[in-house]
């Protein structure tokens, strides 16, 4: 079956923002105006399409990225009269509504990896918030062109100018309004379209009727000022438009084409004004998605590597190229099994095709292919280049795996995820729960790469790790609701790390003689500190064959295992270089096992001598409080070892930006409510690892020993 929608008319976009900026409400309006839903879902009523999980509806937050497909023709174009005309003029938009809560940042990371564009939503009262910066930098990392939407301009305290200024100060100077509000707060009535220089009002119960008029006389100077700013920034951003601008020889279509080129090149970021909840401004954003954000063919071909030769390979976004796709999300569905979301970069995958997983080097049959509408599935026959869909029931596919044509193998760049910053003990309530708990914990870990499971070797306890208390709370709740597994959990524990501060050498020998063949392994290593977040580096500096090459992997394996077990208090060792430079072997008695054990002995000895320290997770904290409580709140933060970086004015409120150790922040939300009579609120996200003060060194070791007893 041929394509209905050419690839040039396909848009793969994400909606990203800080929590509560209005992403899901914006998505619901998009689905309504594009005809994909006939009733607008509301977050506060628990009736949204994309927030379908019970936990999402109860908390009013997005937890898992939901994929939906919709279709749009620009609002300023003549509406089609026949189905054929409609399809010819329509654009297909694949949307992923991502979480705003920092604990679910993996959902944003993996979504941005496969998207071609994004809408970044900002709260018109708060402006740029902590997670706004995080998602913005994630979009920068993957070079995702984007539009900005300053939302909630109907709310008390909203300011389009202040929000725009916060984007310029904290994110980019390239953000330029293409629509501006008519009125603000309770007087917000509509927007001025600076490209057409028309006033646009949104009438009807759901804002579905666009009433387009001349700009009112009292707003003409205001509109002209922003229009001139837009044209000047566009001339700076696009050379082709610059010539037309200085010759004063351009029209509306020239402006749209120039914005598109500059937006795709990251030199111009269109900014829209509106209120999703009050149904104002969304249709113009949809116009911007199809006019300014790229189709798959507007972006460079995807780069990969030949799994056999490691040579670079490029795949064009074309149906005639060999098939390749990236698995970017695994979802566990209790009814159909595993759903693997894929983004197709080249070629076509048809139902029944045999494809290769280049990580496992094994082929599998794509028995069922579906297009996702949040948690509803539509069976389809094929996916084309540029499409996003899902394969049903394939085992052993992980997030970041490449699947491709077996005759033309390719490995695409995978997705890297943050390590957990918090761990918690979990145990089943009954023997029946025990059998199921391990299976479903693994399923949830496959689904969410930042959710980890490990067994404490000393106590035999099962530990779950994640990005925050809410993250682990949701996972335990999902075990209970979706998989009917009842559990007990312990108190959350900070994920400290161990590292070293000086370079030392150490020797490890493992010699056993007990009749017959013995064991002999002997290594000499040097350990050196690495920069923060560099992880681990193993250097083989053996010369003259004093240790044969076939034993080197066993040495590295022994060191890696010792790193994970920890040396001082059982926390993983990070940011360390290990150089293997000497040792000896026995012709008969040497074995992989002997060298692995010798390496562990040497590593532990070296770390103990190298001035070991602990590293702790430091969080980026944003606290918003009424001015009269500022002193109490900053005093409390100081007692928690917080480093206050900035205090911003927000009218009657103050915004405190700080860095604070995670270990000091358990239960902080309750304390903050108490200090501010329930009027203060905070957001926290992981920032970096930092050395723990020396005076806390012994107490961390003692606390760790108590936990293990």
Secondary structure, DSSP 8 states (H G I E B T S, - for coil): ---SS-GGGEEEEEEEESTTSSHHHHHHHHHHHTTS-SS---GGGT--SS--SHHHHHHTS--S-EEEEEEE--TTS---SSHHHHHHH-EEEEEEE---SGGGHHHHHHHHHH-SEEEEEEETTTBS-HHHHHHHHHHHHTT-EEEEEEE-TTSTT--HHHHHHHHHHHT-TTEEESEEEES-GGG--EEEETTTTEEEEEESTTS-EEEEE---GGGHHHHHHHHHHHHHHHHHH-HHHHHHHHTT---HHHHHHHHHHHHHTTS-EEEEE-BTTTTBSHHHHHHHHHHHS--GGGS--EEEE-TTT--EEEE-S-TTS--EEEEEEEEEETTTEEEEEEEEEES-EETT-EEEETTTTEEEE---EEEEETTEEEEESEE-TT-EEEEES--S--TT-EEE-TTS--EE--------SEEEEEEESSHHHHHHHHHHHHHHHHH-TT-EEEE-TTT--EEEEESSHHHHHHHHHHHHHHH---EEE---EE--EEE-SS-EEEEEEEEE-SSSS-EEEEEEEEEEE--TT--EEEEE---TTSS-HHHHHHHHHHHHHHHHH-SSSS--B-SEEEEEEEEE--TTTB-HHHHHHHHHHHHHHHHHHS--EEEEEEEEEEEEEEGGGHHHHHHHHHHTT-EEEEEEEETTEEEEEEEEEGGG-TTHHHHHHHHTTT--EEEEEEEEEEE--GGGHHHHHHHHHHHH-
